[in-house]
Amino acid sequence: MSRRDDDLGFVRIQQVILQKEEDMKAWCPSSGENVGLMIESPGSDDWYIKCPTCATKWAGGSTVLDDHNLPGFR
């Protein structure tokens, strides 16, 4: 492996790290945490899980929140 290959590999690793850091800016800090609020639908067996940080809702599921972005980020 040449010095040029090492340099290219290092640059690729830096690019991946920078992209991951940029992606994480959009993540809600409650992602992966056991903080979801269970909201039952009156008169049915359905429920929603709501993130207490950003108010994103999911139909059904666990109070451990899926990884999700803050509203407004793309």
VOGU-650914 format. One record per residue: residue in one letter; y, z, x of N, C-alpha, C in turn. Coordinates in steps of 0.02 Angstrom, whole numbers, plus 50000, padded with zeros to 5 digits. Atoms other than C-alpha are relative to their C-alpha. Example, Ala and Ser with C-alpha at 12.3 -4.5 7.8 and 13.67 -1.06 7.14 Angstrom:
<pts>
   code      nv      nw      nu     cav     caw     cau      cv      cw      cu
      A   49941   50000   50045   49775   50390   50615   50060   50000   50045
      S   49941   49997   49958   49947   50357   50684   50055   50037   49961
</pts>
This chain:
<pts>
   code      nv      nw      nu     cav     caw     cau      cv      cw      cu
      M   49941   50000   50043   50000   50000   50000   50062   50000   50045
      S   49941   50007   49958   50168   49950   50073   50056   50047   49976
      R   49940   49959   50016   50333   50042   50074   50034   49973   49937
      R   49970   50032   50059   50398   49916   49945   49963   50020   49936
      D   50039   49978   50058   50255   49960   49826   50014   50072   49982
      D   49983   49930   50012   50293   50144   49848   50068   50007   49966
      D   49933   49998   50029   50476   50114   49809   49999   49977   49927
      L   50004   50025   50068   50434   50012   49653   49967   50051   49954
      G   50034   49948   50039   50315   50148   49593   50046   50058   49985
      F   49952   49945   50010   50449   50280   49618   50052   49981   49948
      V   49951   50024   50048   50576   50176   49522   49971   50000   49929
      R   50033   50001   50066   50453   50154   49377   49993   50071   49973
      I   50006   49930   50021   50421   50341   49371   50067   50027   49978
      Q   49933   49978   50019   50608   50374   49367   50020   49971   49932
      Q   49984   50032   50064   50629   50250   49224   49964   50033   49942
      V   50039   49966   50053   50491   50333   49123   50029   50068   49985
      I   49971   49933   50010   50567   50505   49150   50066   49995   49963
      L   49935   50008   50033   50741   50446   49100   49991   49980   49926
      Q   50012   50020   50069   50672   50362   48943   49974   50059   49959
      K   50027   49942   50036   50575   50519   48894   50056   50050   49986
      E   49944   49954   50011   50731   50626   48918   50046   49974   49945
      E   49958   50029   50052   50830   50505   48809   49966   50007   49931
      D   50037   49993   50063   50693   50508   48675   50003   50072   49975
      M   50001   49929   50020   50691   50698   48675   50066   50023   49972
      K   49935   49981   50029   50877   50707   48634   49999   49994   49924
      A   50003   50012   50072   50834   50643   48461   49953   50049   49965
      W   50049   49955   50031   50693   50769   48432   50033   50062   49971
      C   49979   49937   50029   50722   50913   48317   49970   50057   50041
      P   50027   49946   49960   50703   51076   48415   49943   50039   49966
      S   50055   49965   50035   50583   51141   48282   49934   49960   50001
      S   50062   50041   49995   50456   51001   48318   49945   50041   50032
      G   50058   49965   49974   50284   51076   48345   49999   50075   49989
      E   49996   49928   50012   50338   51250   48292   49971   50018   49932
      N   50028   49975   50063   50257   51354   48155   50056   50034   49959
      V   49942   49973   50035   50419   51373   48058   50014   49964   49934
      G   49988   50039   50061   50401   51251   47912   50000   50044   49938
      L   49995   49964   50063   50448   51314   47740   49959   49963   49947
      M   50040   50031   50052   50322   51281   47602   50037   50005   49933
      I   49965   50002   50064   50405   51226   47440   49952   49970   49948
      E   50047   50023   50052   50291   51214   47288   50038   49962   49946
      S   49971   50038   50056   50326   51086   47152   49978   50033   49935
      P   50018   49966   50062   50332   51177   46985   49958   49955   49954
      G   50042   50035   50047   50196   51126   46863   49950   49952   50031
      S   50050   50044   49969   50087   51037   46991   49970   50036   50060
      D   50032   49973   49940   49975   51068   47140   50032   49973   50064
      D   49967   50030   49942   50094   50973   47255   50046   50050   50033
      W   49952   49960   49964   50199   51052   47389   50031   49958   50056
      Y   49965   50031   49944   50322   51002   47524   50008   50050   50055
      I   49983   49959   49942   50352   51067   47697   50070   49978   50021
      K   49931   50015   49981   50535   51079   47747   50016   50032   50067
      C   49979   49974   49935   50603   51098   47922   50063   50042   49990
      P   49941   49958   50010   50726   51245   47926   50059   49980   50045
      T   49948   50020   49954   50825   51164   48067   50038   49939   49976
      C   49967   50063   50018   50859   50988   48003   49989   49979   49928
      A   50014   50011   50072   50795   50994   47822   49957   49938   49986
      T   50048   50054   50012   50671   50850   47846   49943   50028   49959
      K   50055   49978   50043   50533   50860   47714   49939   49954   50008
      W   50064   50036   50001   50350   50808   47713   49963   50020   49937
      A   50043   49985   50057   50232   50797   47566   49937   50032   50027
      G   50060   49964   49979   50094   50926   47591   50003   50017   50074
      G   50004   49987   49928   50037   50976   47764   50002   50074   50016
      S   50001   49934   49972   50048   51129   47871   50071   50024   50015
      T   49935   49973   49980   50192   51245   47915   50014   49989   50075
      V   49987   50022   49931   50168   51187   48096   50028   49930   49994
      L   49964   50063   50011   50294   51046   48100   49978   49944   50047
      D   50013   50060   49960   50254   50871   48159   50061   49989   50045
      D   49944   50021   49960   50360   50803   48300   50043   49953   49958
      H   49956   50041   50041   50511   50728   48216   50070   49999   50029
      N   49932   50008   49976   50684   50665   48254   50049   50032   49953
      L   49945   49975   50042   50844   50741   48192   50026   49942   49957
      P   49972   50053   50042   50917   50644   48046   50060   49968   50035
      G   49944   50035   49970   51039   50512   48106   49985   49970   50068
      F   50020   50030   49936   50950   50475   48271   49951   49944   49986
      R   50048   50055   50006   50854   50313   48292   49962   49991   50063
</pts>
